[in-house]
Amino acid sequence: FFAFVFALFTVAVLISTVWYALSPLHPLVSQARNPLLGKPPGCTILLCARNEADNLRRFLPFVLSQKYAAPFEVLVVNDASDDDTSNVLILLQKNYPHLRVLSIREKKSPGKKYALAQGIESATYDILLCTDADCQPASVHWLETMVRPFFENPQIDIVLGYAAVGRLGPAPTRGTLLNRWIRFETVHTAQTYFSFARAGLPYMGVGRNLAWRKHLWAQVGGFAAHAHLPSGDDDLFVSASASSQNTSICLDSRAFVFSEEKKSWSEWYAQKHRHLSTGAFYRPK
């Protein structure tokens, strides 16, 4: 029995090693590219915030300070927060005139789909780049690099970016089994959906780093097909709208987005349970 288990484990390791070597996440496959030539399109960076005052104070300036050769706005949907979120946003607006705030007075439903839908409809530009309040772009070229595929190929409607964990300062879980597992699981998940996208079968994306054209959301009926689920505003939207012709991936390290890992196994389990609850709604293939 133990010999069989060891053999199975060895085969799994070999398959995973080959898969990683050939996947888009391998550093020899992903390479930086030259600066854009010409003027890129306008863009709306969109994020929803509910009781995120501390995170907005800490991370939003990195989003607002992007270097971009065309007009862009940062639209924050304040989803009925009852902490200091409103005051933090007011203070930031004094220094960043391209920060726009859309306030929702009453929480309409679990999750952020209602708030996100209001933000999408209110966005000024056709190209939307979505992230979360607790995320920090890896560089000031995040926006430019994520938008590049739209500029280079008019057929592209969706760009899948990489959302990593860690690298946001000291954390109590750094170096622990929990931290190592979360980092491994994050890379493994990304390796899967990026590889399927490269193979012409895109089926999900991560809302912490996802760009798409505004008209696509209306084209698939918004979130109506899964409005009853608290999650799925990113992966189910991609599953319904992405194809081999209209989807691109961005693995330039300048366009990574980082967020802090969960601090306990129970927090991580709750997050994964919420994420995996949408898997049954993916396209069968």
Backbone as CSV, one residue per row, in Angstrom:
resi,resn,N_x,N_y,N_z,CA_x,CA_y,CA_z,C_x,C_y,C_z
1,PHE,0.839,-1.216,0.000,0.000,0.000,0.000,0.868,1.259,0.000
2,PHE,1.889,1.289,0.893,2.726,2.484,0.971,3.552,2.671,-0.298
3,ALA,3.955,1.568,-0.915,4.693,1.671,-2.179,3.800,2.277,-3.261
4,PHE,2.531,1.885,-3.261,1.584,2.431,-4.239,1.381,3.934,-4.019
5,VAL,1.213,4.323,-2.758,1.011,5.741,-2.448,2.240,6.555,-2.854
6,PHE,3.433,6.021,-2.572,4.654,6.739,-2.930,4.786,6.867,-4.452
7,ALA,4.449,5.811,-5.171,4.510,5.860,-6.634,3.521,6.892,-7.177
8,LEU,2.333,6.918,-6.598,1.319,7.886,-7.023,1.804,9.309,-6.761
9,PHE,2.393,9.503,-5.594,2.921,10.816,-5.240,4.031,11.225,-6.211
10,THR,4.920,10.303,-6.556,6.024,10.597,-7.468,5.516,11.007,-8.844
11,VAL,4.529,10.283,-9.341,3.940,10.625,-10.634,3.303,12.009,-10.590
12,ALA,2.598,12.302,-9.492,1.954,13.606,-9.355,2.980,14.732,-9.346
13,VAL,4.088,14.528,-8.647,5.148,15.534,-8.596,5.750,15.751,-9.987
14,LEU,5.992,14.672,-10.727,6.563,14.793,-12.068,5.614,15.544,-12.998
15,ILE,4.344,15.212,-12.935,3.359,15.891,-13.773,3.314,17.377,-13.427
16,SER,3.289,17.694,-12.127,3.226,19.089,-11.701,4.472,19.849,-12.132
17,THR,5.638,19.195,-12.079,6.884,19.843,-12.474,6.882,20.184,-13.962
18,VAL,6.467,19.235,-14.782,6.386,19.485,-16.222,5.343,20.560,-16.516
19,TRP,4.226,20.478,-15.838,3.147,21.459,-16.033,3.648,22.860,-15.714
20,TYR,4.348,23.006,-14.600,4.868,24.319,-14.223,5.892,24.813,-15.233
21,ALA,6.761,23.912,-15.703,7.803,24.314,-16.646,7.221,24.828,-17.956
22,LEU,6.064,24.318,-18.339,5.448,24.704,-19.609,4.342,25.733,-19.441
23,SER,4.009,26.076,-18.206,2.857,26.943,-17.967,3.225,28.410,-18.121
24,PRO,2.225,29.283,-18.242,2.495,30.715,-18.369,3.161,31.313,-17.138
25,LEU,3.090,30.647,-15.982,3.669,31.210,-14.772,5.177,31.024,-14.679
26,HIS,5.737,30.186,-15.542,7.181,29.977,-15.483,7.896,31.260,-15.912
27,PRO,8.939,31.693,-15.184,9.602,32.962,-15.501,10.204,33.012,-16.895
28,LEU,10.540,31.853,-17.491,11.094,31.868,-18.844,10.017,32.111,-19.893
29,VAL,8.761,31.904,-19.516,7.663,32.110,-20.451,7.155,33.541,-20.386
30,SER,7.062,34.076,-19.166,6.562,35.430,-18.968,7.710,36.428,-19.040
31,GLN,7.650,37.353,-19.966,8.723,38.314,-20.148,8.161,39.725,-20.219
32,ALA,8.937,40.688,-19.705,8.539,42.097,-19.779,8.566,42.562,-21.235
33,ARG,7.752,43.580,-21.523,7.642,44.052,-22.894,7.955,45.541,-22.953
34,ASN,8.135,46.036,-24.156,8.508,47.429,-24.343,7.353,48.357,-24.006
35,PRO,7.649,49.648,-23.741,6.585,50.608,-23.446,5.608,50.741,-24.614
36,LEU,4.392,51.176,-24.291,3.380,51.377,-25.322,3.786,52.507,-26.254
37,LEU,3.513,52.332,-27.516,3.711,53.384,-28.498,2.361,54.000,-28.812
38,GLY,2.253,55.324,-28.693,0.975,55.966,-28.905,0.227,56.166,-27.606
39,LYS,-0.969,56.714,-27.704,-1.761,57.045,-26.518,-2.729,55.917,-26.195
40,PRO,-2.661,55.370,-24.994,-3.581,54.292,-24.613,-4.975,54.826,-24.348
41,PRO,-5.960,53.946,-24.211,-7.341,54.394,-23.984,-7.558,54.832,-22.544
42,GLY,-8.606,55.643,-22.324,-8.998,56.013,-20.973,-9.461,54.783,-20.201
43,CYS,-9.388,54.852,-18.888,-9.689,53.673,-18.084,-10.286,54.072,-16.739
44,THR,-11.187,53.239,-16.240,-11.728,53.378,-14.895,-11.202,52.242,-14.025
45,ILE,-10.507,52.591,-12.946,-10.127,51.600,-11.936,-11.267,51.553,-10.924
46,LEU,-11.831,50.383,-10.751,-13.048,50.243,-9.952,-12.817,49.317,-8.768
47,LEU,-13.236,49.764,-7.592,-13.192,48.890,-6.419,-14.334,49.245,-5.476
48,CYS,-14.797,48.226,-4.761,-15.863,48.397,-3.779,-15.266,48.325,-2.379
49,ALA,-15.824,49.103,-1.467,-15.294,49.145,-0.103,-16.442,49.179,0.897
50,ARG,-16.433,48.232,1.808,-17.373,48.246,2.926,-16.571,48.135,4.224
51,ASN,-16.600,49.205,4.995,-15.840,49.273,6.252,-14.360,48.949,6.027
52,GLU,-13.777,49.659,5.080,-12.385,49.429,4.693,-11.519,50.662,4.944
53,ALA,-11.825,51.442,5.951,-11.103,52.696,6.181,-9.598,52.477,6.293
54,ASP,-9.187,51.515,7.103,-7.752,51.287,7.307,-7.063,50.850,6.021
55,ASN,-7.700,49.934,5.288,-7.102,49.470,4.039,-7.051,50.572,2.989
56,LEU,-8.088,51.388,2.908,-8.093,52.482,1.940,-7.005,53.497,2.268
57,ARG,-6.846,53.777,3.537,-5.804,54.710,3.963,-4.414,54.167,3.616
58,ARG,-4.266,52.871,3.697,-2.963,52.239,3.503,-2.641,51.956,2.038
59,PHE,-3.630,51.481,1.272,-3.341,50.961,-0.064,-3.856,51.820,-1.225
60,LEU,-4.925,52.583,-1.023,-5.504,53.326,-2.144,-4.520,54.321,-2.776
61,PRO,-3.643,54.977,-2.014,-2.672,55.871,-2.671,-1.812,55.179,-3.727
62,PHE,-1.512,53.891,-3.569,-0.747,53.162,-4.583,-1.555,53.026,-5.878
63,VAL,-2.867,52.863,-5.742,-3.745,52.775,-6.913,-3.876,54.143,-7.570
64,LEU,-3.999,55.176,-6.766,-4.190,56.532,-7.278,-2.938,57.089,-7.942
65,SER,-1.773,56.534,-7.618,-0.505,57.088,-8.103,0.020,56.387,-9.350
66,GLN,-0.832,55.713,-10.074,-0.395,55.030,-11.287,0.075,56.020,-12.353
67,LYS,1.134,55.631,-13.080,1.632,56.434,-14.193,0.948,55.952,-15.469
68,TYR,0.217,56.850,-16.091,-0.576,56.455,-17.256,-0.660,57.632,-18.215
69,ALA,-0.500,57.372,-19.499,-0.403,58.431,-20.502,-1.756,58.893,-21.024
70,ALA,-2.844,58.469,-20.415,-4.185,58.865,-20.834,-5.016,59.136,-19.580
71,PRO,-6.153,59.799,-19.726,-6.993,60.060,-18.554,-7.482,58.753,-17.919
72,PHE,-7.510,58.731,-16.600,-8.104,57.604,-15.899,-8.708,58.098,-14.592
73,GLU,-9.708,57.389,-14.137,-10.345,57.701,-12.869,-10.260,56.488,-11.956
74,VAL,-10.275,56.739,-10.667,-10.378,55.672,-9.675,-11.742,55.839,-9.017
75,LEU,-12.621,54.894,-9.274,-13.988,54.960,-8.767,-14.133,53.992,-7.597
76,VAL,-14.382,54.540,-6.410,-14.583,53.726,-5.212,-16.061,53.742,-4.860
77,VAL,-16.657,52.553,-4.795,-18.055,52.432,-4.383,-18.069,52.154,-2.883
78,ASN,-18.544,53.125,-2.129,-18.650,52.978,-0.675,-19.948,52.231,-0.376
79,ASP,-19.799,50.945,-0.068,-20.950,50.054,0.051,-21.541,50.098,1.465
80,ALA,-22.229,51.207,1.781,-22.943,51.371,3.057,-22.032,51.145,4.258
81,SER,-20.837,51.717,4.207,-19.897,51.566,5.323,-20.384,52.343,6.544
82,ASP,-20.100,51.813,7.728,-20.439,52.536,8.954,-19.189,52.806,9.805
83,ASP,-18.005,52.736,9.169,-16.779,53.110,9.860,-16.310,54.455,9.314
84,ASP,-15.024,54.691,9.261,-14.484,55.990,8.839,-14.179,56.038,7.340
85,THR,-14.735,55.102,6.571,-14.453,55.031,5.137,-14.746,56.347,4.419
86,SER,-15.896,56.948,4.685,-16.283,58.191,3.993,-15.270,59.299,4.236
87,ASN,-14.834,59.471,5.476,-13.879,60.536,5.791,-12.524,60.287,5.143
88,VAL,-12.094,59.043,5.118,-10.826,58.715,4.467,-10.874,59.079,2.987
89,LEU,-11.980,58.754,2.330,-12.116,59.057,0.908,-12.176,60.564,0.652
90,ILE,-12.840,61.293,1.530,-12.908,62.760,1.386,-11.517,63.369,1.481
91,LEU,-10.721,62.899,2.426,-9.358,63.410,2.577,-8.502,63.073,1.365
92,LEU,-8.635,61.866,0.835,-7.852,61.473,-0.329,-8.248,62.270,-1.568
93,GLN,-9.505,62.631,-1.682,-9.957,63.397,-2.846,-9.288,64.769,-2.920
94,LYS,-8.870,65.303,-1.792,-8.221,66.607,-1.784,-6.881,66.565,-2.506
95,ASN,-6.215,65.413,-2.452,-4.909,65.275,-3.096,-4.965,64.563,-4.437
96,TYR,-6.059,63.874,-4.686,-6.186,63.099,-5.929,-7.522,63.437,-6.601
97,PRO,-7.529,64.445,-7.476,-8.785,64.870,-8.113,-9.419,63.807,-9.007
98,HIS,-8.646,62.798,-9.426,-9.211,61.753,-10.272,-9.859,60.635,-9.449
99,LEU,-9.941,60.817,-8.134,-10.667,59.879,-7.284,-12.133,60.288,-7.239
100,ARG,-12.995,59.356,-7.617,-14.441,59.599,-7.594,-15.090,58.590,-6.655
101,VAL,-16.066,59.042,-5.882,-16.711,58.192,-4.885,-18.200,58.077,-5.200
102,LEU,-18.679,56.846,-5.186,-20.104,56.570,-5.341,-20.578,55.924,-4.046
103,SER,-21.484,56.580,-3.334,-21.915,56.092,-2.021,-23.268,55.401,-2.105
104,ILE,-23.332,54.233,-1.490,-24.580,53.478,-1.381,-25.034,53.562,0.072
105,ARG,-26.231,54.015,0.297,-26.700,54.294,1.657,-27.076,53.037,2.424
106,GLU,-27.616,52.040,1.720,-28.145,50.856,2.408,-27.622,49.591,1.742
107,LYS,-27.185,48.634,2.563,-26.703,47.366,2.039,-27.877,46.580,1.475
108,LYS,-27.801,46.263,0.166,-28.932,45.645,-0.518,-28.892,44.123,-0.480
109,SER,-27.701,43.539,-0.491,-27.585,42.086,-0.582,-26.215,41.666,-0.088
110,PRO,-26.042,40.379,0.277,-24.713,39.909,0.680,-23.737,39.966,-0.492
111,GLY,-22.454,40.072,-0.165,-21.475,40.202,-1.228,-21.434,41.620,-1.769
112,LYS,-20.759,41.790,-2.883,-20.588,43.137,-3.427,-21.165,43.307,-4.827
113,LYS,-22.011,42.371,-5.268,-22.499,42.453,-6.649,-23.349,43.692,-6.898
114,TYR,-24.205,44.038,-5.952,-25.041,45.227,-6.148,-24.164,46.474,-6.238
115,ALA,-23.229,46.609,-5.303,-22.339,47.773,-5.311,-21.498,47.812,-6.579
116,LEU,-20.987,46.659,-6.984,-20.162,46.599,-8.185,-20.971,46.956,-9.423
117,ALA,-22.217,46.500,-9.472,-23.075,46.828,-10.614,-23.304,48.333,-10.713
118,GLN,-23.500,48.989,-9.569,-23.684,50.442,-9.586,-22.417,51.139,-10.078
119,GLY,-21.279,50.626,-9.668,-20.025,51.209,-10.119,-19.797,51.020,-11.607
120,ILE,-20.123,49.840,-12.109,-19.960,49.577,-13.540,-20.809,50.534,-14.364
121,GLU,-22.052,50.698,-13.960,-22.947,51.591,-14.705,-22.506,53.044,-14.624
122,SER,-21.839,53.407,-13.533,-21.413,54.790,-13.340,-20.050,55.095,-13.930
123,ALA,-19.302,54.059,-14.324,-17.933,54.254,-14.811,-17.896,55.150,-16.047
124,THR,-16.909,56.013,-16.094,-16.781,56.961,-17.202,-16.265,56.296,-18.468
125,TYR,-15.336,55.356,-18.319,-14.655,54.787,-19.480,-15.100,53.350,-19.755
126,ASP,-14.882,52.923,-20.990,-15.316,51.589,-21.409,-14.440,50.491,-20.820
127,ILE,-13.155,50.783,-20.611,-12.249,49.785,-20.057,-12.233,49.916,-18.536
128,LEU,-12.520,48.807,-17.857,-12.564,48.769,-16.398,-11.433,47.874,-15.887
129,LEU,-10.765,48.329,-14.861,-9.751,47.530,-14.182,-10.175,47.395,-12.729
130,CYS,-10.488,46.170,-12.311,-11.048,45.941,-10.980,-9.995,45.436,-10.005
131,THR,-10.117,45.890,-8.766,-9.284,45.403,-7.685,-10.076,45.530,-6.393
132,ASP,-9.421,45.277,-5.243,-10.084,45.361,-3.944,-9.389,46.390,-3.062
133,ALA,-10.084,46.777,-2.000,-9.561,47.810,-1.110,-8.325,47.363,-0.353
134,ASP,-8.139,46.066,-0.179,-6.987,45.563,0.582,-5.848,45.127,-0.322
135,CYS,-5.800,45.659,-1.543,-4.789,45.242,-2.515,-3.816,46.373,-2.829
136,GLN,-2.583,45.983,-3.124,-1.544,46.940,-3.499,-0.897,46.518,-4.815
137,PRO,-0.949,47.356,-5.846,-0.259,47.028,-7.099,1.243,46.927,-6.887
138,ALA,1.881,46.069,-7.667,3.319,45.849,-7.522,4.136,47.051,-7.971
139,SER,3.572,47.890,-8.852,4.327,49.030,-9.365,3.373,50.111,-9.848
140,VAL,3.955,51.260,-10.215,3.155,52.359,-10.764,2.775,52.096,-12.213
141,HIS,3.255,50.983,-12.772,2.939,50.630,-14.164,1.866,49.541,-14.239
142,TRP,1.228,49.248,-13.130,0.170,48.230,-13.097,-0.927,48.535,-14.113
143,LEU,-1.486,49.734,-14.079,-2.576,50.092,-14.983,-2.138,50.006,-16.436
144,GLU,-1.019,50.619,-16.751,-0.536,50.620,-18.138,-0.319,49.200,-18.659
145,THR,0.244,48.342,-17.816,0.582,46.991,-18.258,-0.659,46.129,-18.417
146,MET,-1.636,46.277,-17.527,-2.877,45.507,-17.639,-3.715,45.941,-18.842
147,VAL,-3.616,47.200,-19.212,-4.427,47.727,-20.321,-3.768,47.457,-21.674
148,ARG,-2.495,47.134,-21.676,-1.757,46.936,-22.919,-2.463,46.022,-23.927
149,PRO,-2.996,44.856,-23.533,-3.622,43.975,-24.524,-4.795,44.627,-25.260
150,PHE,-5.565,45.484,-24.594,-6.659,46.183,-25.277,-6.103,47.104,-26.353
151,PHE,-4.985,47.735,-26.052,-4.365,48.681,-26.968,-3.782,47.968,-28.179
152,GLU,-3.230,46.784,-27.945,-2.550,46.072,-29.008,-3.490,45.239,-29.878
153,ASN,-4.631,44.841,-29.326,-5.553,43.979,-30.071,-6.993,44.387,-29.792
154,PRO,-7.675,45.020,-30.732,-9.041,45.487,-30.507,-10.039,44.367,-30.213
155,GLN,-9.685,43.117,-30.532,-10.592,42.006,-30.269,-10.611,41.581,-28.795
156,ILE,-9.626,42.034,-28.020,-9.548,41.630,-26.618,-10.598,42.368,-25.788
157,ASP,-11.363,41.606,-25.021,-12.386,42.164,-24.133,-12.084,41.915,-22.661
158,ILE,-11.244,40.923,-22.362,-10.947,40.561,-20.978,-9.444,40.318,-20.838
159,VAL,-8.866,40.846,-19.765,-7.460,40.577,-19.441,-7.400,40.013,-18.026
160,LEU,-6.840,38.821,-17.898,-6.690,38.170,-16.601,-5.332,38.528,-16.013
161,GLY,-5.331,39.120,-14.811,-4.087,39.458,-14.131,-3.823,38.525,-12.970
162,TYR,-2.614,38.623,-12.418,-2.211,37.742,-11.328,-2.375,38.440,-9.987
163,ALA,-3.088,37.798,-9.071,-3.284,38.318,-7.713,-2.510,37.441,-6.743
164,ALA,-1.454,37.980,-6.166,-0.585,37.236,-5.261,-0.926,37.556,-3.811
165,VAL,-0.272,36.871,-2.886,-0.445,37.159,-1.461,0.915,37.455,-0.853
166,GLY,0.903,38.274,0.208,2.130,38.598,0.911,2.837,39.804,0.339
167,ARG,4.056,40.038,0.802,4.942,41.134,0.373,4.389,42.511,0.714
168,LEU,3.536,42.594,1.733,2.982,43.882,2.145,3.485,44.272,3.532
169,GLY,4.684,43.832,3.893,5.206,44.151,5.201,5.160,42.943,6.113
170,PRO,5.592,43.107,7.360,5.640,41.972,8.291,4.253,41.427,8.581
171,ALA,4.159,40.117,8.661,2.893,39.462,8.969,3.144,38.354,9.979
172,PRO,2.216,38.149,10.928,2.428,37.131,11.965,2.497,35.715,11.425
173,THR,1.998,35.479,10.220,2.004,34.128,9.661,3.188,33.869,8.739
174,ARG,4.032,34.890,8.495,5.131,34.746,7.551,6.059,33.604,7.952
175,GLY,6.278,32.662,7.025,7.160,31.542,7.294,6.483,30.352,7.949
176,THR,5.219,30.484,8.307,4.511,29.376,8.945,3.952,28.434,7.884
177,LEU,3.467,27.285,8.345,2.844,26.335,7.431,1.646,26.965,6.732
178,LEU,0.850,27.748,7.459,-0.311,28.412,6.866,0.116,29.338,5.736
179,ASN,1.136,30.156,5.987,1.614,31.085,4.969,2.123,30.353,3.737
180,ARG,2.902,29.303,3.957,3.441,28.546,2.832,2.335,27.866,2.037
181,TRP,1.338,27.343,2.731,0.224,26.682,2.042,-0.581,27.686,1.222
182,ILE,-0.880,28.851,1.789,-1.668,29.856,1.071,-0.932,30.321,-0.182
183,ARG,0.377,30.523,-0.063,1.145,30.965,-1.233,1.174,29.871,-2.303
184,PHE,1.354,28.627,-1.879,1.343,27.514,-2.832,-0.024,27.409,-3.513
185,GLU,-1.077,27.459,-2.719,-2.428,27.283,-3.265,-2.782,28.429,-4.219
186,THR,-2.307,29.638,-3.911,-2.570,30.786,-4.783,-1.902,30.601,-6.136
187,VAL,-0.637,30.171,-6.118,0.076,29.939,-7.376,-0.553,28.781,-8.151
188,HIS,-0.931,27.723,-7.447,-1.513,26.562,-8.114,-2.828,26.935,-8.803
189,THR,-3.672,27.711,-8.127,-4.935,28.147,-8.725,-4.682,29.001,-9.961
190,ALA,-3.749,29.946,-9.834,-3.430,30.807,-10.976,-2.863,30.005,-12.132
191,GLN,-1.997,29.050,-11.823,-1.417,28.200,-12.860,-2.514,27.486,-13.638
192,THR,-3.557,27.076,-12.937,-4.650,26.358,-13.587,-5.436,27.261,-14.523
193,TYR,-5.931,28.392,-14.006,-6.812,29.195,-14.882,-6.041,29.951,-15.960
194,PHE,-4.776,30.314,-15.695,-3.974,30.917,-16.760,-3.670,29.909,-17.866
195,SER,-3.365,28.685,-17.490,-3.047,27.670,-18.488,-4.260,27.325,-19.350
196,PHE,-5.419,27.218,-18.708,-6.629,26.969,-19.489,-6.923,28.145,-20.422
197,ALA,-6.695,29.366,-19.958,-6.915,30.528,-20.821,-5.976,30.506,-22.008
198,ARG,-4.713,30.172,-21.764,-3.745,30.100,-22.862,-4.100,28.984,-23.835
199,ALA,-4.734,27.927,-23.321,-5.144,26.812,-24.181,-6.452,27.102,-24.914
200,GLY,-7.031,28.291,-24.701,-8.265,28.661,-25.400,-9.531,28.313,-24.657
201,LEU,-9.428,27.985,-23.356,-10.603,27.649,-22.550,-10.624,28.477,-21.263
202,PRO,-10.711,29.807,-21.359,-10.756,30.626,-20.147,-12.038,30.356,-19.372
203,TYR,-11.920,30.170,-18.069,-13.112,29.837,-17.293,-13.247,30.645,-16.005
204,MET,-12.209,31.370,-15.597,-12.328,32.188,-14.392,-11.239,33.248,-14.365
205,GLY,-11.423,34.215,-13.499,-10.433,35.234,-13.216,-10.594,35.644,-11.768
206,VAL,-9.689,36.477,-11.291,-9.725,36.925,-9.901,-10.013,38.416,-9.879
207,GLY,-11.063,38.809,-9.149,-11.514,40.191,-9.139,-10.531,41.174,-8.548
208,ARG,-9.482,40.694,-7.885,-8.468,41.600,-7.347,-7.571,42.163,-8.446
209,ASN,-7.621,41.531,-9.628,-6.789,42.005,-10.728,-7.391,41.515,-12.039
210,LEU,-8.389,42.233,-12.504,-9.156,41.795,-13.673,-9.606,43.015,-14.469
211,ALA,-9.307,43.014,-15.764,-9.686,44.131,-16.634,-10.623,43.641,-17.724
212,TRP,-11.599,44.483,-18.093,-12.533,44.096,-19.139,-13.277,45.323,-19.671
213,ARG,-13.876,45.139,-20.833,-14.633,46.226,-21.463,-16.049,46.284,-20.879
214,LYS,-16.481,47.489,-20.632,-17.752,47.723,-19.941,-18.932,47.095,-20.659
215,HIS,-18.950,47.160,-21.984,-20.097,46.653,-22.740,-20.289,45.143,-22.574
216,LEU,-19.209,44.448,-22.216,-19.289,42.995,-22.075,-20.213,42.601,-20.930
217,TRP,-20.219,43.407,-19.879,-21.048,43.123,-18.704,-22.532,43.158,-19.072
218,ALA,-22.937,44.168,-19.845,-24.332,44.254,-20.285,-24.659,43.143,-21.276
219,GLN,-23.670,42.774,-22.069,-23.877,41.750,-23.095,-24.249,40.397,-22.497
220,VAL,-23.696,40.077,-21.316,-24.000,38.791,-20.672,-25.103,38.915,-19.620
221,GLY,-25.741,40.079,-19.552,-26.842,40.248,-18.596,-26.402,40.575,-17.189
222,GLY,-25.210,41.144,-17.049,-24.719,41.516,-15.727,-24.548,40.301,-14.829
223,PHE,-24.995,40.438,-13.587,-24.886,39.356,-12.611,-26.206,38.620,-12.416
224,ALA,-27.157,38.826,-13.317,-28.502,38.276,-13.122,-28.511,36.763,-12.967
225,ALA,-27.661,36.064,-13.707,-27.679,34.603,-13.697,-27.225,34.014,-12.365
226,HIS,-26.482,34.801,-11.577,-26.000,34.278,-10.290,-26.137,35.332,-9.188
227,ALA,-27.161,36.158,-9.294,-27.365,37.221,-8.316,-27.632,36.685,-6.914
228,HIS,-28.111,35.443,-6.823,-28.440,34.864,-5.515,-27.208,34.392,-4.758
229,LEU,-26.048,34.363,-5.408,-24.817,33.917,-4.763,-24.032,35.128,-4.253
230,PRO,-23.492,35.052,-3.038,-22.725,36.191,-2.526,-21.395,36.398,-3.258
231,SER,-20.851,35.361,-3.885,-19.609,35.480,-4.642,-19.885,35.176,-6.113
232,GLY,-18.824,35.221,-6.927,-18.989,34.930,-8.343,-19.001,36.155,-9.227
233,ASP,-18.765,37.347,-8.633,-18.749,38.559,-9.446,-17.550,38.588,-10.381
234,ASP,-16.552,37.749,-10.137,-15.389,37.710,-11.022,-15.346,36.427,-11.843
235,ASP,-15.271,35.254,-11.183,-15.088,34.014,-11.937,-16.302,33.647,-12.780
236,LEU,-17.513,33.821,-12.263,-18.703,33.474,-13.054,-18.926,34.463,-14.189
237,PHE,-18.537,35.716,-13.983,-18.609,36.684,-15.073,-17.651,36.294,-16.191
238,VAL,-16.426,35.920,-15.833,-15.458,35.488,-16.845,-15.932,34.211,-17.520
239,SER,-16.450,33.278,-16.733,-16.919,32.013,-17.294,-18.010,32.232,-18.341
240,ALA,-18.856,33.229,-18.110,-19.969,33.486,-19.031,-19.560,34.288,-20.259
241,SER,-18.494,35.048,-20.172,-18.190,36.002,-21.244,-16.874,35.768,-21.962
242,ALA,-15.969,34.990,-21.379,-14.642,34.830,-21.973,-14.640,33.766,-23.063
243,SER,-13.772,33.969,-24.042,-13.593,32.993,-25.112,-12.133,32.994,-25.528
244,SER,-11.785,32.064,-26.412,-10.398,31.996,-26.876,-10.013,33.216,-27.689
245,GLN,-10.987,33.905,-28.289,-10.701,35.060,-29.138,-10.632,36.371,-28.364
246,ASN,-11.393,36.495,-27.260,-11.502,37.806,-26.613,-10.752,37.916,-25.288
247,THR,-9.950,36.907,-24.939,-9.304,36.878,-23.630,-7.788,36.882,-23.760
248,SER,-7.141,37.681,-22.913,-5.686,37.728,-22.858,-5.251,37.579,-21.402
249,ILE,-4.011,37.163,-21.198,-3.467,37.068,-19.851,-2.292,38.030,-19.724
250,CYS,-2.088,38.547,-18.509,-0.986,39.470,-18.247,-0.187,38.932,-17.075
251,LEU,1.054,38.538,-17.333,1.923,38.001,-16.293,3.205,38.804,-16.138
252,ASP,3.191,40.026,-16.625,4.296,40.940,-16.366,4.305,41.236,-14.864
253,SER,5.440,41.075,-14.212,5.501,41.239,-12.761,5.151,42.658,-12.306
254,ARG,5.242,43.621,-13.208,4.859,44.994,-12.848,3.357,45.124,-12.660
255,ALA,2.607,44.159,-13.172,1.148,44.214,-13.097,0.578,43.268,-12.047
256,PHE,1.437,42.681,-11.213,0.923,41.860,-10.119,0.192,42.751,-9.111
257,VAL,-0.752,42.158,-8.404,-1.431,42.827,-7.293,-1.270,41.938,-6.061
258,PHE,-0.887,42.548,-4.942,-0.656,41.799,-3.716,-1.713,42.109,-2.668
259,SER,-2.083,41.095,-1.916,-2.949,41.285,-0.752,-2.402,40.443,0.392
260,GLU,-2.771,40.793,1.603,-2.275,40.064,2.762,-2.983,38.722,2.898
261,GLU,-2.223,37.717,3.320,-2.802,36.397,3.504,-3.659,36.360,4.761
262,LYS,-4.535,35.376,4.820,-5.360,35.191,6.005,-4.483,34.813,7.195
263,LYS,-4.941,35.186,8.377,-4.128,35.006,9.581,-4.406,33.698,10.308
264,SER,-5.429,32.963,9.922,-5.737,31.697,10.598,-6.315,30.720,9.591
265,TRP,-6.228,29.430,9.937,-6.780,28.395,9.062,-8.276,28.571,8.888
266,SER,-8.985,29.010,9.927,-10.436,29.167,9.832,-10.802,30.294,8.861
267,GLU,-10.019,31.385,8.875,-10.271,32.474,7.927,-10.021,32.001,6.498
268,TRP,-8.923,31.260,6.311,-8.619,30.762,4.972,-9.697,29.796,4.497
269,TYR,-10.153,28.902,5.384,-11.189,27.938,5.013,-12.482,28.652,4.620
270,ALA,-12.869,29.670,5.381,-14.100,30.414,5.054,-13.985,31.083,3.691
271,GLN,-12.796,31.641,3.397,-12.582,32.280,2.101,-12.669,31.264,0.964
272,LYS,-12.000,30.121,1.120,-12.015,29.117,0.063,-13.410,28.516,-0.106
273,HIS,-14.118,28.316,0.990,-15.483,27.790,0.897,-16.362,28.736,0.093
274,ARG,-16.193,30.033,0.321,-16.968,31.025,-0.424,-16.603,30.998,-1.902
275,HIS,-15.316,30.910,-2.187,-14.867,30.894,-3.582,-15.338,29.629,-4.311
276,LEU,-15.185,28.475,-3.667,-15.510,27.201,-4.309,-17.011,26.992,-4.480
277,SER,-17.818,27.789,-3.781,-19.266,27.637,-3.907,-19.755,27.969,-5.309
278,THR,-18.934,28.660,-6.094,-19.338,29.031,-7.454,-18.923,27.999,-8.490
279,GLY,-18.080,27.024,-8.103,-17.532,26.077,-9.074,-18.583,25.288,-9.827
280,ALA,-19.710,25.003,-9.172,-20.762,24.225,-9.819,-21.408,24.964,-10.982
281,PHE,-21.162,26.271,-11.071,-21.789,27.075,-12.117,-20.851,27.326,-13.305
282,TYR,-19.645,26.742,-13.260,-18.739,26.875,-14.401,-19.297,26.090,-15.590
283,ARG,-18.851,26.439,-16.782,-19.231,25.697,-17.973,-18.773,24.243,-17.817
284,PRO,-19.601,23.299,-18.191,-19.269,21.878,-17.958,-17.906,21.460,-18.506
285,LYS,-17.554,21.938,-19.677,-16.258,21.511,-20.244,-15.073,22.038,-19.466
